[in-house]
Amino acid sequence: MQIESILLHGAHFTAEQREVIQAIGRIDVVAGPGSGKTTVLAAKVLKLLTTRNYEDKGICCITHTNVAVKEILARLKLAGVDEIEYPNFVGTIQSFMDKFLGKTAFAAVLPGVTLKLLDDEKFYEKYDKNFRRIVQDYRSDWNVPKPSNNGCKLVILDDGSFYYANRHQNQRCQYAINCACEWLLRDGYVSYSDLKSLSYWYLSKHRDELSVAFEERFSYLMIDEAQDTDWIQFAIINGLANGKQLNVQRFGDPYQALYTIYGSETEDSWNPRPDNEFYQTKEISETTRFGSLIAAVVRHVCVQEYEQFHSNRELNFFPKYFMTYETGDELKEKHTRLIEEAASSNPDFRILQKPDAIVGIMHSDIIKVEPKYSKEGSKQRTHERSVSEIYALVIKLLANANGVSFMEESVLIRDNHDSNLELADIIQKLAKQNISLNEVQNHLYSLIDSETISEDYLQRECKHMLQDVSNLEGELERMTLSTVHREFATIHGVKGETHRSTLLLLASCVHMKFNEEDKINKFLKTIFPYLLGDRPDFSSDPEIEQLQRDCLKLAYVALSRPKYLLAVAIPSQDLDDEKKTSLLTHGWVEVK
């Protein structure tokens, strides 16, 4: 009950969530989109941390992104847990491997060399230079072949010697890829892929000692977003978690595992099964993100039948929409009109500081409707970016005044409806540059919890913020106060996000070995029956079944992002009268 009051602000955990929080032993937690998985995980960690004795073993909590780590730590800090101290650990799977295995493994392979772990982007920059040094006549306007795209792997032998292998078809490029990576490793530069290889090699040599040491330190090992854990990461975790006394608990949504589509692996590494003799499966099947209409669409496009997935919000603010288009401009005009009408009719929708995302499978799909989109930029926002910047400035001021981190303040604001309304009013006035210093102070004073903040301090900070807002004038001059917070991104790029609205482009041709004469849009063709609530059986054709599986995973991720409004966009030539009638008959509303 104490944890509820801290994390849920007056709401209550569901029976499923309570059961997971209380559960001991080895469990797989299948948590649907928007089911409060992160909150439940934070609650479980908080409960264990605050009830443990000094002599108890620690809790190890692993997730996949720094954002997720910050969110968990922010929730713990709001509950009074300021530091994660030994023997506990909360961090990304990369930092986990680096801390417990990678550094020691690297020292064994290259003694005396300092390890420098790089993210993919920084590693590729250095690799690019090395590759061009080896292949000096490589044209400057050609992209250097990436190691990851060519299956480049670090191979370590029993004696600690190593080499690289890749499958590039050109022997000269194959040699250059291997040499460029080896030069970086000998200089201490390690990619995440190399870190996995080093960790796995070291574990294979010292499995028994390491698993004993791991169990002596930790009583719980919790893995967040388990569906994003690949085979080698799972092999490393399972190798450490051999002890019978270790409570291994894996949280995630197996239907959102996308790396089998984009990577080289063909099977999901985490596949919870009710008949698993080692892990008991528990469900969190009630979502709070969206209403029953969106929940039904998400349920229908799931790879497997997911009848238990439902929403606790019967109120649906908007129907499910579809639109046809011939050009990108036409699509954006219809999208803008739809969002502006939604904002004018619903205050909850209007105040939510989340994007109105237009998503597609491939970068090329997005470029066709938004030529300014660039693959390198990943996500492209329209002129409303300044609204997000103003939002960040206000949150920063409030966080400093309340003595919490930016992430903690964001969580507090996000979870409080009245605070959201107040914040939306401030941001609108700041964006219009139609607010006085006194008005800013009065608005913000109601959002500051600290009783020690003086009027002079608040006035000074508000002046600074107004100055920062005025420095955005280049953006503000061309910024209209449109209610559309548009963002373009791939489905893979928005995984894990929540949107105010999501528009899914059904314009991709999925690469499969189809008849050359078959010109029908493949993505639309594959998922269309599921948009109507049907479930065709393709089990007799493995190739079609794999296509179906990939397309449904992508649709499931995309269509589970919106909090309020869901829509699909179909090229006009791909939607005949029969299909349009079917959509209308099954409750879809056309955007004219």
Sequence and secondary structure as in RCSB ss.txt:
>XXXX:A:sequence
MQIESILLHGAHFTAEQREVIQAIGRIDVVAGPGSGKTTVLAAKVLKLLTTRNYEDKGICCITHTNVAVKEILAR
LKLAGVDEIEYPNFVGTIQSFMDKFLGKTAFAAVLPGVTLKLLDDEKFYEKYDKNFRRIVQDYRSDWNVPKPSNN
GCKLVILDDGSFYYANRHQNQRCQYAINCACEWLLRDGYVSYSDLKSLSYWYLSKHRDELSVAFEERFSYLMIDE
AQDTDWIQFAIINGLANGKQLNVQRFGDPYQALYTIYGSETEDSWNPRPDNEFYQTKEISETTRFGSLIAAVVRH
VCVQEYEQFHSNRELNFFPKYFMTYETGDELKEKHTRLIEEAASSNPDFRILQKPDAIVGIMHSDIIKVEPKYSK
EGSKQRTHERSVSEIYALVIKLLANANGVSFMEESVLIRDNHDSNLELADIIQKLAKQNISLNEVQNHLYSLIDS
ETISEDYLQRECKHMLQDVSNLEGELERMTLSTVHREFATIHGVKGETHRSTLLLLASCVHMKFNEEDKINKFLK
TIFPYLLGDRPDFSSDPEIEQLQRDCLKLAYVALSRPKYLLAVAIPSQDLDDEKKTSLLTHGWVEVK
>XXXX:A:secstr
 HHHHHHSTT    HHHHHHHH  SSEEEEE TTS HHHHHHHHHHHHHHH  TTS EEEEEES HHHHHHHHHH
HHHTT     TT EEEEHHHHHIIIIIHHHHHHHSTT   EE  HHHHHHHHHHHHHHHSTTS TTS    TGGG
T EEEE TTS EEEE   SSHHHHHHHHHHHHHHHHTTEE HHHHHHHHHHHHHHSHHHHHHHHHHHEEEEEESS
GGG  HHHHHHHHHH   TT EEEEEE GGG  HHHHSS  S S    TT SS EEEEE EESSS HHHHHHHHH
TSSS  TT EES    SS EEEEEESSHHHHHHHHHHHHHHHHHH HHHHH    EEEEESSHHHHHHH TT  T
TT SEE TTHHHHHHHHHHHHHHHHHHT  HHHHHHHHHT HHHHHHHHHHHHHHHHT   HHHHHHHHHTT   
S   HHHHHHHHHHHHHHHHTTHHHHHH    S  EEEEETGGGTT  EEEEEEE          TT  S HHHH
HHHHHHTT     TT HHHHHHHHHHHHHHHHHHTSEEEEEEEEEEGGG  HHHHHHHHHTTEEE  
